[in-house]
């Protein structure tokens, strides 16, 4: 038993050390049209990518969804068309959800067809998506300082508050919605007057907590949990991958490229896929090497 316990301890230490290695490029796929988000489809062994294509704020219907196989060797850059400027993605079974400016678009990944559109004309720019254990789909409104929820085939405001400070990426864990906030006073180049932060919201009480202390500047996009209540996040403006502690403060960072957006991360393998909005590409990295 002592030998087994020591072996498990060494494995855990090894994973912890490897997780702190700088990202190492595995492969990259070029030609996407302002890719913003990536999600993994384990059943079909591919990654879906949202193409904003030109104006991130516009309803111009020139956006699309593409895909990449798991090896990065095969791709279809514009697989499903008819969207405007899709950003955050969520895969739930056979259905792919995309936050698309002023509507939530649902697609069947078996047929490649759009099956539903939930319009919210009074929203600003819908961005991040997360789903609860009970099946509630939450969508952040980046410029509207709000979070919407899909209930009974209607997308309605769940919480609207300036303290959300331009909510971007979402993740639901242990009864909380964690929010990657961009910051306040967004300028034309997407820079901000104040730093963004990691926030969490009680789903039961709708109370907002700002976890970051504000000492280190960040404009958060995608967020994913790590072990020991830590987080990975992308800083879109600075082009950095951030490791945050449970208080939302930066404890380590690695350089990526500018416009690193809503990434996919597999905490078991260390695989990281980053879409570069202005770089027109998706890059796969390894954090465990």
C-alpha positions as protocol buffer text, in pm:
chain_id: "A"
residue {
  index: 1
  type: UNK
  ca { x: 0 y: 0 z: 0 }
}
residue {
  index: 2
  type: UNK
  ca { x: 288 y: 236 z: 76 }
}
residue {
  index: 3
  type: UNK
  ca { x: 438 y: 170 z: -267 }
}
residue {
  index: 4
  type: UNK
  ca { x: 102 y: 233 z: -434 }
}
residue {
  index: 5
  type: UNK
  ca { x: 50 y: 556 z: -239 }
}
residue {
  index: 6
  type: UNK
  ca { x: 398 y: 677 z: -330 }
}
residue {
  index: 7
  type: UNK
  ca { x: 338 y: 596 z: -698 }
}
residue {
  index: 8
  type: UNK
  ca { x: 12 y: 791 z: -701 }
}
residue {
  index: 9
  type: UNK
  ca { x: 184 y: 1081 z: -527 }
}
residue {
  index: 10
  type: UNK
  ca { x: 462 y: 1087 z: -788 }
}
residue {
  index: 11
  type: UNK
  ca { x: 208 y: 1079 z: -1073 }
}
residue {
  index: 12
  type: UNK
  ca { x: 19 y: 1373 z: -921 }
}
residue {
  index: 13
  type: UNK
  ca { x: 341 y: 1569 z: -873 }
}
residue {
  index: 14
  type: UNK
  ca { x: 444 y: 1493 z: -1230 }
}
residue {
  index: 15
  type: UNK
  ca { x: 112 y: 1618 z: -1370 }
}
residue {
  index: 16
  type: UNK
  ca { x: 133 y: 1932 z: -1155 }
}
residue {
  index: 17
  type: UNK
  ca { x: 482 y: 2012 z: -1282 }
}
residue {
  index: 18
  type: UNK
  ca { x: 399 y: 1937 z: -1645 }
}
residue {
  index: 19
  type: UNK
  ca { x: 91 y: 2159 z: -1629 }
}
residue {
  index: 20
  type: UNK
  ca { x: 317 y: 2458 z: -1568 }
}
residue {
  index: 21
  type: UNK
  ca { x: 525 y: 2413 z: -1883 }
}
residue {
  index: 22
  type: UNK
  ca { x: 503 y: 2683 z: -2154 }
}
residue {
  index: 23
  type: UNK
  ca { x: 264 y: 2594 z: -2439 }
}
residue {
  index: 24
  type: UNK
  ca { x: 437 y: 2395 z: -2714 }
}
residue {
  index: 25
  type: UNK
  ca { x: 291 y: 2414 z: -3066 }
}
residue {
  index: 26
  type: UNK
  ca { x: 163 y: 2082 z: -3203 }
}
residue {
  index: 27
  type: UNK
  ca { x: -10 y: 2194 z: -3522 }
}
residue {
  index: 28
  type: UNK
  ca { x: -204 y: 2486 z: -3666 }
}
residue {
  index: 29
  type: UNK
  ca { x: -474 y: 2537 z: -3926 }
}
residue {
  index: 30
  type: UNK
  ca { x: -488 y: 2861 z: -4125 }
}
residue {
  index: 31
  type: UNK
  ca { x: -765 y: 3015 z: -4334 }
}
residue {
  index: 32
  type: UNK
  ca { x: -1042 y: 3061 z: -4081 }
}
residue {
  index: 33
  type: UNK
  ca { x: -1229 y: 3391 z: -4099 }
}
residue {
  index: 34
  type: UNK
  ca { x: -1173 y: 3555 z: -3762 }
}
residue {
  index: 35
  type: UNK
  ca { x: -1217 y: 3239 z: -3548 }
}
residue {
  index: 36
  type: UNK
  ca { x: -1346 y: 3314 z: -3198 }
}
residue {
  index: 37
  type: UNK
  ca { x: -1434 y: 2987 z: -3021 }
}
residue {
  index: 38
  type: UNK
  ca { x: -1346 y: 2614 z: -3031 }
}
residue {
  index: 39
  type: UNK
  ca { x: -1532 y: 2313 z: -2885 }
}
residue {
  index: 40
  type: UNK
  ca { x: -1460 y: 1940 z: -2907 }
}
residue {
  index: 41
  type: UNK
  ca { x: -1697 y: 1674 z: -3039 }
}
residue {
  index: 42
  type: UNK
  ca { x: -1567 y: 1344 z: -2896 }
}
residue {
  index: 43
  type: UNK
  ca { x: -1832 y: 1138 z: -3079 }
}
residue {
  index: 44
  type: UNK
  ca { x: -1738 y: 1267 z: -3424 }
}
residue {
  index: 45
  type: UNK
  ca { x: -1371 y: 1327 z: -3337 }
}
residue {
  index: 46
  type: UNK
  ca { x: -1357 y: 1686 z: -3454 }
}
residue {
  index: 47
  type: UNK
  ca { x: -1337 y: 2042 z: -3324 }
}
residue {
  index: 48
  type: UNK
  ca { x: -1594 y: 2306 z: -3421 }
}
residue {
  index: 49
  type: UNK
  ca { x: -1475 y: 2662 z: -3484 }
}
residue {
  index: 50
  type: UNK
  ca { x: -1685 y: 2980 z: -3506 }
}
residue {
  index: 51
  type: UNK
  ca { x: -1599 y: 3228 z: -3785 }
}
residue {
  index: 52
  type: UNK
  ca { x: -1688 y: 3589 z: -3702 }
}
residue {
  index: 53
  type: UNK
  ca { x: -1579 y: 3710 z: -4049 }
}
residue {
  index: 54
  type: UNK
  ca { x: -1534 y: 4091 z: -4060 }
}
residue {
  index: 55
  type: UNK
  ca { x: -1742 y: 4298 z: -3813 }
}
residue {
  index: 56
  type: UNK
  ca { x: -1764 y: 4126 z: -3470 }
}
residue {
  index: 57
  type: UNK
  ca { x: -2062 y: 4343 z: -3381 }
}
residue {
  index: 58
  type: UNK
  ca { x: -2256 y: 4319 z: -3706 }
}
residue {
  index: 59
  type: UNK
  ca { x: -2559 y: 4117 z: -3813 }
}
residue {
  index: 60
  type: UNK
  ca { x: -2434 y: 4068 z: -4167 }
}
residue {
  index: 61
  type: UNK
  ca { x: -2502 y: 3693 z: -4210 }
}
residue {
  index: 62
  type: UNK
  ca { x: -2155 y: 3622 z: -4349 }
}
residue {
  index: 63
  type: UNK
  ca { x: -2039 y: 3423 z: -4044 }
}
residue {
  index: 64
  type: UNK
  ca { x: -2008 y: 3046 z: -4029 }
}
residue {
  index: 65
  type: UNK
  ca { x: -1900 y: 2736 z: -3841 }
}
residue {
  index: 66
  type: UNK
  ca { x: -1602 y: 2528 z: -3951 }
}
residue {
  index: 67
  type: UNK
  ca { x: -1440 y: 2212 z: -3819 }
}
residue {
  index: 68
  type: UNK
  ca { x: -1099 y: 2048 z: -3776 }
}
residue {
  index: 69
  type: UNK
  ca { x: -1031 y: 1677 z: -3722 }
}
residue {
  index: 70
  type: UNK
  ca { x: -854 y: 1568 z: -3403 }
}
residue {
  index: 71
  type: UNK
  ca { x: -513 y: 1552 z: -3572 }
}
residue {
  index: 72
  type: UNK
  ca { x: -536 y: 1892 z: -3735 }
}
residue {
  index: 73
  type: UNK
  ca { x: -485 y: 1726 z: -4074 }
}
residue {
  index: 74
  type: UNK
  ca { x: -831 y: 1774 z: -4223 }
}
residue {
  index: 75
  type: UNK
  ca { x: -1063 y: 2071 z: -4198 }
}
residue {
  index: 76
  type: UNK
  ca { x: -1365 y: 2240 z: -4351 }
}
residue {
  index: 77
  type: UNK
  ca { x: -1334 y: 2611 z: -4295 }
}
residue {
  index: 78
  type: UNK
  ca { x: -1696 y: 2706 z: -4367 }
}
residue {
  index: 79
  type: UNK
  ca { x: -1918 y: 2408 z: -4295 }
}
residue {
  index: 80
  type: UNK
  ca { x: -2241 y: 2571 z: -4173 }
}
residue {
  index: 81
  type: UNK
  ca { x: -2319 y: 2916 z: -4315 }
}
residue {
  index: 82
  type: UNK
  ca { x: -2599 y: 3166 z: -4255 }
}
residue {
  index: 83
  type: UNK
  ca { x: -2476 y: 3300 z: -3922 }
}
residue {
  index: 84
  type: UNK
  ca { x: -2364 y: 3660 z: -3864 }
}
residue {
  index: 85
  type: UNK
  ca { x: -2070 y: 3692 z: -3624 }
}
residue {
  index: 86
  type: UNK
  ca { x: -2078 y: 3375 z: -3411 }
}
residue {
  index: 87
  type: UNK
  ca { x: -1860 y: 3374 z: -3102 }
}
residue {
  index: 88
  type: UNK
  ca { x: -1900 y: 3136 z: -2805 }
}
residue {
  index: 89
  type: UNK
  ca { x: -1990 y: 2774 z: -2883 }
}
residue {
  index: 90
  type: UNK
  ca { x: -2150 y: 2497 z: -2677 }
}
residue {
  index: 91
  type: UNK
  ca { x: -2202 y: 2135 z: -2783 }
}
residue {
  index: 92
  type: UNK
  ca { x: -2485 y: 1947 z: -2611 }
}
residue {
  index: 93
  type: UNK
  ca { x: -2536 y: 1601 z: -2758 }
}
residue {
  index: 94
  type: UNK
  ca { x: -2608 y: 1637 z: -3129 }
}
residue {
  index: 95
  type: UNK
  ca { x: -2671 y: 2011 z: -3108 }
}
residue {
  index: 96
  type: UNK
  ca { x: -2425 y: 2296 z: -3136 }
}
residue {
  index: 97
  type: UNK
  ca { x: -2516 y: 2635 z: -2989 }
}
residue {
  index: 98
  type: UNK
  ca { x: -2358 y: 2960 z: -3106 }
}
residue {
  index: 99
  type: UNK
  ca { x: -2388 y: 3305 z: -2948 }
}
residue {
  index: 100
  type: UNK
  ca { x: -2443 y: 3521 z: -3256 }
}
residue {
  index: 101
  type: UNK
  ca { x: -2470 y: 3895 z: -3180 }
}
residue {
  index: 102
  type: UNK
  ca { x: -2843 y: 3925 z: -3107 }
}
residue {
  index: 103
  type: UNK
  ca { x: -2952 y: 3563 z: -3130 }
}
residue {
  index: 104
  type: UNK
  ca { x: -2867 y: 3216 z: -3007 }
}
residue {
  index: 105
  type: UNK
  ca { x: -2836 y: 2982 z: -3305 }
}
residue {
  index: 106
  type: UNK
  ca { x: -2880 y: 2605 z: -3269 }
}
residue {
  index: 107
  type: UNK
  ca { x: -2742 y: 2357 z: -3526 }
}
residue {
  index: 108
  type: UNK
  ca { x: -2773 y: 1982 z: -3570 }
}
residue {
  index: 109
  type: UNK
  ca { x: -2418 y: 1850 z: -3616 }
}
residue {
  index: 110
  type: UNK
  ca { x: -2541 y: 1531 z: -3784 }
}
residue {
  index: 111
  type: UNK
  ca { x: -2718 y: 1717 z: -4063 }
}
residue {
  index: 112
  type: UNK
  ca { x: -2516 y: 2039 z: -4059 }
}
residue {
  index: 113
  type: UNK
  ca { x: -2840 y: 2240 z: -4059 }
}
residue {
  index: 114
  type: UNK
  ca { x: -2962 y: 2528 z: -3844 }
}
residue {
  index: 115
  type: UNK
  ca { x: -3259 y: 2406 z: -3640 }
}
residue {
  index: 116
  type: UNK
  ca { x: -3349 y: 2708 z: -3426 }
}
residue {
  index: 117
  type: UNK
  ca { x: -3281 y: 3078 z: -3374 }
}
residue {
  index: 118
  type: UNK
  ca { x: -3364 y: 3248 z: -3045 }
}
residue {
  index: 119
  type: UNK
  ca { x: -3365 y: 3621 z: -3110 }
}
residue {
  index: 120
  type: UNK
  ca { x: -3305 y: 3892 z: -2849 }
}
residue {
  index: 121
  type: UNK
  ca { x: -3325 y: 4222 z: -3042 }
}
residue {
  index: 122
  type: UNK
  ca { x: -3253 y: 4436 z: -2735 }
}
residue {
  index: 123
  type: UNK
  ca { x: -2929 y: 4259 z: -2647 }
}
residue {
  index: 124
  type: UNK
  ca { x: -2586 y: 4407 z: -2713 }
}
residue {
  index: 125
  type: UNK
  ca { x: -2341 y: 4139 z: -2831 }
}
residue {
  index: 126
  type: UNK
  ca { x: -2403 y: 3783 z: -2716 }
}
residue {
  index: 127
  type: UNK
  ca { x: -2074 y: 3607 z: -2649 }
}
residue {
  index: 128
  type: UNK
  ca { x: -2007 y: 3320 z: -2402 }
}
residue {
  index: 129
  type: UNK
  ca { x: -2220 y: 3010 z: -2340 }
}
residue {
  index: 130
  type: UNK
  ca { x: -2242 y: 2756 z: -2057 }
}
residue {
  index: 131
  type: UNK
  ca { x: -2488 y: 2484 z: -1960 }
}
residue {
  index: 132
  type: UNK
  ca { x: -2592 y: 2380 z: -1609 }
}
residue {
  index: 133
  type: UNK
  ca { x: -2644 y: 2023 z: -1486 }
}
residue {
  index: 134
  type: UNK
  ca { x: -3018 y: 2078 z: -1515 }
}
residue {
  index: 135
  type: UNK
  ca { x: -2982 y: 2172 z: -1882 }
}
residue {
  index: 136
  type: UNK
  ca { x: -3021 y: 2549 z: -1855 }
}
residue {
  index: 137
  type: UNK
  ca { x: -2824 y: 2730 z: -2124 }
}
residue {
  index: 138
  type: UNK
  ca { x: -2675 y: 3063 z: -2013 }
}
residue {
  index: 139
  type: UNK
  ca { x: -2541 y: 3324 z: -2257 }
}
residue {
  index: 140
  type: UNK
  ca { x: -2336 y: 3633 z: -2173 }
}
residue {
  index: 141
  type: UNK
  ca { x: -2408 y: 3971 z: -2330 }
}
residue {
  index: 142
  type: UNK
  ca { x: -2067 y: 4130 z: -2363 }
}
residue {
  index: 143
  type: UNK
  ca { x: -2172 y: 4489 z: -2435 }
}
residue {
  index: 144
  type: UNK
  ca { x: -2508 y: 4471 z: -2256 }
}
residue {
  index: 145
  type: UNK
  ca { x: -2369 y: 4370 z: -1914 }
}
residue {
  index: 146
  type: UNK
  ca { x: -2621 y: 4090 z: -1889 }
}
residue {
  index: 147
  type: UNK
  ca { x: -2659 y: 3714 z: -1881 }
}
residue {
  index: 148
  type: UNK
  ca { x: -2949 y: 3546 z: -2061 }
}
residue {
  index: 149
  type: UNK
  ca { x: -3100 y: 3203 z: -2001 }
}
residue {
  index: 150
  type: UNK
  ca { x: -3283 y: 2978 z: -2246 }
}
residue {
  index: 151
  type: UNK
  ca { x: -3611 y: 2866 z: -2088 }
}
residue {
  index: 152
  type: UNK
  ca { x: -3919 y: 2722 z: -2264 }
}
residue {
  index: 153
  type: UNK
  ca { x: -3775 y: 2808 z: -2605 }
}
residue {
  index: 154
  type: UNK
  ca { x: -3723 y: 3171 z: -2512 }
}
residue {
  index: 155
  type: UNK
  ca { x: -3399 y: 3355 z: -2442 }
}
residue {
  index: 156
  type: UNK
  ca { x: -3463 y: 3603 z: -2162 }
}
residue {
  index: 157
  type: UNK
  ca { x: -3256 y: 3814 z: -1922 }
}
residue {
  index: 158
  type: UNK
  ca { x: -3145 y: 3618 z: -1617 }
}
residue {
  index: 159
  type: UNK
  ca { x: -2925 y: 3892 z: -1468 }
}
residue {
  index: 160
  type: UNK
  ca { x: -2846 y: 4247 z: -1579 }
}
residue {
  index: 161
  type: UNK
  ca { x: -2589 y: 4443 z: -1379 }
}
residue {
  index: 162
  type: UNK
  ca { x: -2305 y: 4688 z: -1455 }
}
residue {
  index: 163
  type: UNK
  ca { x: -2092 y: 4491 z: -1208 }
}
residue {
  index: 164
  type: UNK
  ca { x: -2061 y: 4220 z: -1473 }
}
residue {
  index: 165
  type: UNK
  ca { x: -1814 y: 4455 z: -1648 }
}
residue {
  index: 166
  type: UNK
  ca { x: -1845 y: 4323 z: -2004 }
}
residue {
  index: 167
  type: UNK
  ca { x: -1897 y: 3949 z: -1938 }
}
residue {
  index: 168
  type: UNK
  ca { x: -1726 y: 3722 z: -2189 }
}
residue {
  index: 169
  type: UNK
  ca { x: -1640 y: 3357 z: -2122 }
}
residue {
  index: 170
  type: UNK
  ca { x: -1866 y: 3153 z: -1893 }
}
residue {
  index: 171
  type: UNK
  ca { x: -1818 y: 2830 z: -1697 }
}
residue {
  index: 172
  type: UNK
  ca { x: -2061 y: 2667 z: -1452 }
}
residue {
  index: 173
  type: UNK
  ca { x: -1922 y: 2484 z: -1149 }
}
residue {
  index: 174
  type: UNK
  ca { x: -2062 y: 2391 z: -805 }
}
residue {
  index: 175
  type: UNK
  ca { x: -2367 y: 2614 z: -824 }
}
residue {
  index: 176
  type: UNK
  ca { x: -2181 y: 2917 z: -959 }
}
residue {
  index: 177
  type: UNK
  ca { x: -2144 y: 3080 z: -1298 }
}
residue {
  index: 178
  type: UNK
  ca { x: -1782 y: 3186 z: -1336 }
}
residue {
  index: 179
  type: UNK
  ca { x: -1735 y: 3484 z: -1567 }
}
residue {
  index: 180
  type: UNK
  ca { x: -1432 y: 3607 z: -1754 }
}
residue {
  index: 181
  type: UNK
  ca { x: -1494 y: 3984 z: -1745 }
}
residue {
  index: 182
  type: UNK
  ca { x: -1335 y: 4200 z: -2014 }
}
residue {
  index: 183
  type: UNK
  ca { x: -1336 y: 4530 z: -1824 }
}
residue {
  index: 184
  type: UNK
  ca { x: -1529 y: 4858 z: -1844 }
}
residue {
  index: 185
  type: UNK
  ca { x: -1510 y: 5143 z: -2092 }
}
residue {
  index: 186
  type: UNK
  ca { x: -1448 y: 4933 z: -2403 }
}
residue {
  index: 187
  type: UNK
  ca { x: -1275 y: 5136 z: -2678 }
}
residue {
  index: 188
  type: UNK
  ca { x: -1293 y: 5096 z: -3056 }
}
residue {
  index: 189
  type: UNK
  ca { x: -982 y: 4874 z: -3051 }
}
residue {
  index: 190
  type: UNK
  ca { x: -1143 y: 4661 z: -2775 }
}
residue {
  index: 191
  type: UNK
  ca { x: -904 y: 4790 z: -2508 }
}
residue {
  index: 192
  type: UNK
  ca { x: -1066 y: 4904 z: -2183 }
}
residue {
  index: 193
  type: UNK
  ca { x: -1048 y: 5184 z: -1929 }
}
residue {
  index: 194
  type: UNK
  ca { x: -1041 y: 4935 z: -1641 }
}
residue {
  index: 195
  type: UNK
  ca { x: -898 y: 4587 z: -1602 }
}
residue {
  index: 196
  type: UNK
  ca { x: -1114 y: 4282 z: -1642 }
}
residue {
  index: 197
  type: UNK
  ca { x: -1143 y: 4016 z: -1373 }
}
residue {
  index: 198
  type: UNK
  ca { x: -1262 y: 3670 z: -1284 }
}
residue {
  index: 199
  type: UNK
  ca { x: -1607 y: 3682 z: -1127 }
}
residue {
  index: 200
  type: UNK
  ca { x: -1852 y: 3429 z: -994 }
}
residue {
  index: 201
  type: UNK
  ca { x: -2227 y: 3445 z: -958 }
}
residue {
  index: 202
  type: UNK
  ca { x: -2441 y: 3231 z: -731 }
}
residue {
  index: 203
  type: UNK
  ca { x: -2701 y: 3068 z: -952 }
}
residue {
  index: 204
  type: UNK
  ca { x: -2938 y: 3048 z: -657 }
}
residue {
  index: 205
  type: UNK
  ca { x: -2900 y: 3402 z: -525 }
}
residue {
  index: 206
  type: UNK
  ca { x: -2764 y: 3588 z: -832 }
}
residue {
  index: 207
  type: UNK
  ca { x: -2499 y: 3759 z: -620 }
}
residue {
  index: 208
  type: UNK
  ca { x: -2187 y: 3878 z: -805 }
}
residue {
  index: 209
  type: UNK
  ca { x: -1840 y: 3841 z: -655 }
}
residue {
  index: 210
  type: UNK
  ca { x: -1525 y: 3989 z: -808 }
}
residue {
  index: 211
  type: UNK
  ca { x: -1247 y: 3742 z: -730 }
}
residue {
  index: 212
  type: UNK
  ca { x: -945 y: 3924 z: -880 }
}
residue {
  index: 213
  type: UNK
  ca { x: -775 y: 4193 z: -671 }
}
residue {
  index: 214
  type: UNK
  ca { x: -712 y: 4418 z: -973 }
}
residue {
  index: 215
  type: UNK
  ca { x: -336 y: 4446 z: -924 }
}
residue {
  index: 216
  type: UNK
  ca { x: -258 y: 4277 z: -1258 }
}
residue {
  index: 217
  type: UNK
  ca { x: -425 y: 4400 z: -1577 }
}
residue {
  index: 218
  type: UNK
  ca { x: -628 y: 4149 z: -1779 }
}
residue {
  index: 219
  type: UNK
  ca { x: -895 y: 4143 z: -2050 }
}
residue {
  index: 220
  type: UNK
  ca { x: -1038 y: 3795 z: -2007 }
}
residue {
  index: 221
  type: UNK
  ca { x: -1191 y: 3594 z: -2289 }
}
residue {
  index: 222
  type: UNK
  ca { x: -1209 y: 3216 z: -2247 }
}
residue {
  index: 223
  type: UNK
  ca { x: -1188 y: 3048 z: -1903 }
}
residue {
  index: 224
  type: UNK
  ca { x: -1144 y: 2681 z: -1802 }
}
residue {
  index: 225
  type: UNK
  ca { x: -1098 y: 2529 z: -1455 }
}
residue {
  index: 226
  type: UNK
  ca { x: -784 y: 2348 z: -1341 }
}
residue {
  index: 227
  type: UNK
  ca { x: -735 y: 2130 z: -1036 }
}
residue {
  index: 228
  type: UNK
  ca { x: -695 y: 2285 z: -691 }
}
residue {
  index: 229
  type: UNK
  ca { x: -951 y: 2554 z: -775 }
}
residue {
  index: 230
  type: UNK
  ca { x: -721 y: 2720 z: -1026 }
}
residue {
  index: 231
  type: UNK
  ca { x: -813 y: 2850 z: -1370 }
}
residue {
  index: 232
  type: UNK
  ca { x: -675 y: 2894 z: -1720 }
}
residue {
  index: 233
  type: UNK
  ca { x: -779 y: 3206 z: -1908 }
}
residue {
  index: 234
  type: UNK
  ca { x: -684 y: 3395 z: -2221 }
}
residue {
  index: 235
  type: UNK
  ca { x: -601 y: 3764 z: -2217 }
}
residue {
  index: 236
  type: UNK
  ca { x: -724 y: 3875 z: -2559 }
}
residue {
  index: 237
  type: UNK
  ca { x: -552 y: 4214 z: -2576 }
}
residue {
  index: 238
  type: UNK
  ca { x: -208 y: 4112 z: -2446 }
}
residue {
  index: 239
  type: UNK
  ca { x: -215 y: 3771 z: -2612 }
}
residue {
  index: 240
  type: UNK
  ca { x: -135 y: 3574 z: -2298 }
}
residue {
  index: 241
  type: UNK
  ca { x: -238 y: 3245 z: -2141 }
}
residue {
  index: 242
  type: UNK
  ca { x: -301 y: 3309 z: -1772 }
}
residue {
  index: 243
  type: UNK
  ca { x: -303 y: 3074 z: -1477 }
}
residue {
  index: 244
  type: UNK
  ca { x: -527 y: 3214 z: -1205 }
}
residue {
  index: 245
  type: UNK
  ca { x: -558 y: 3104 z: -844 }
}
residue {
  index: 246
  type: UNK
  ca { x: -888 y: 3052 z: -661 }
}
residue {
  index: 247
  type: UNK
  ca { x: -901 y: 3426 z: -591 }
}
residue {
  index: 248
  type: UNK
  ca { x: -877 y: 3506 z: -960 }
}
residue {
  index: 249
  type: UNK
  ca { x: -526 y: 3653 z: -941 }
}
residue {
  index: 250
  type: UNK
  ca { x: -253 y: 3577 z: -1195 }
}
residue {
  index: 251
  type: UNK
  ca { x: 4 y: 3333 z: -1058 }
}
residue {
  index: 252
  type: UNK
  ca { x: 166 y: 3245 z: -1391 }
}
residue {
  index: 253
  type: UNK
  ca { x: 142 y: 3354 z: -1753 }
}
residue {
  index: 254
  type: UNK
  ca { x: 277 y: 3246 z: -2089 }
}
residue {
  index: 255
  type: UNK
  ca { x: 293 y: 3441 z: -2417 }
}
residue {
  index: 256
  type: UNK
  ca { x: 61 y: 3339 z: -2698 }
}
residue {
  index: 257
  type: UNK
  ca { x: -33 y: 3584 z: -2973 }
}
residue {
  index: 258
  type: UNK
  ca { x: -258 y: 3887 z: -2974 }
}
residue {
  index: 259
  type: UNK
  ca { x: -634 y: 3819 z: -3010 }
}
residue {
  index: 260
  type: UNK
  ca { x: -622 y: 3478 z: -2834 }
}
residue {
  index: 261
  type: UNK
  ca { x: -992 y: 3410 z: -2786 }
}
residue {
  index: 262
  type: UNK
  ca { x: -1227 y: 3143 z: -2644 }
}
residue {
  index: 263
  type: UNK
  ca { x: -1006 y: 2832 z: -2626 }
}
residue {
  index: 264
  type: UNK
  ca { x: -1062 y: 2459 z: -2574 }
}
residue {
  index: 265
  type: UNK
  ca { x: -863 y: 2278 z: -2304 }
}
residue {
  index: 266
  type: UNK
  ca { x: -840 y: 1911 z: -2204 }
}
residue {
  index: 267
  type: UNK
  ca { x: -708 y: 1901 z: -1847 }
}
residue {
  index: 268
  type: UNK
  ca { x: -630 y: 1528 z: -1872 }
}
residue {
  index: 269
  type: UNK
  ca { x: -406 y: 1546 z: -2179 }
}
residue {
  index: 270
  type: UNK
  ca { x: -297 y: 1909 z: -2162 }
}
residue {
  index: 271
  type: UNK
  ca { x: -420 y: 1977 z: -2515 }
}
residue {
  index: 272
  type: UNK
  ca { x: -498 y: 2345 z: -2573 }
}
residue {
  index: 273
  type: UNK
  ca { x: -663 y: 2481 z: -2890 }
}
residue {
  index: 274
  type: UNK
  ca { x: -654 y: 2858 z: -2929 }
}
residue {
  index: 275
  type: UNK
  ca { x: -845 y: 3050 z: -3199 }
}
residue {
  index: 276
  type: UNK
  ca { x: -678 y: 3375 z: -3300 }
}
residue {
  index: 277
  type: UNK
  ca { x: -947 y: 3620 z: -3404 }
}
residue {
  index: 278
  type: UNK
  ca { x: -716 y: 3849 z: -3598 }
}
residue {
  index: 279
  type: UNK
  ca { x: -465 y: 3579 z: -3690 }
}
residue {
  index: 280
  type: UNK
  ca { x: -717 y: 3382 z: -3900 }
}
residue {
  index: 281
  type: UNK
  ca { x: -597 y: 3052 z: -3752 }
}
residue {
  index: 282
  type: UNK
  ca { x: -641 y: 2791 z: -3481 }
}
residue {
  index: 283
  type: UNK
  ca { x: -329 y: 2662 z: -3304 }
}
residue {
  index: 284
  type: UNK
  ca { x: -301 y: 2343 z: -3101 }
}
residue {
  index: 285
  type: UNK
  ca { x: -59 y: 2344 z: -2810 }
}
residue {
  index: 286
  type: UNK
  ca { x: 55 y: 2094 z: -2547 }
}
residue {
  index: 287
  type: UNK
  ca { x: 85 y: 2209 z: -2186 }
}
residue {
  index: 288
  type: UNK
  ca { x: 212 y: 1871 z: -2066 }
}
residue {
  index: 289
  type: UNK
  ca { x: 549 y: 1795 z: -2228 }
}
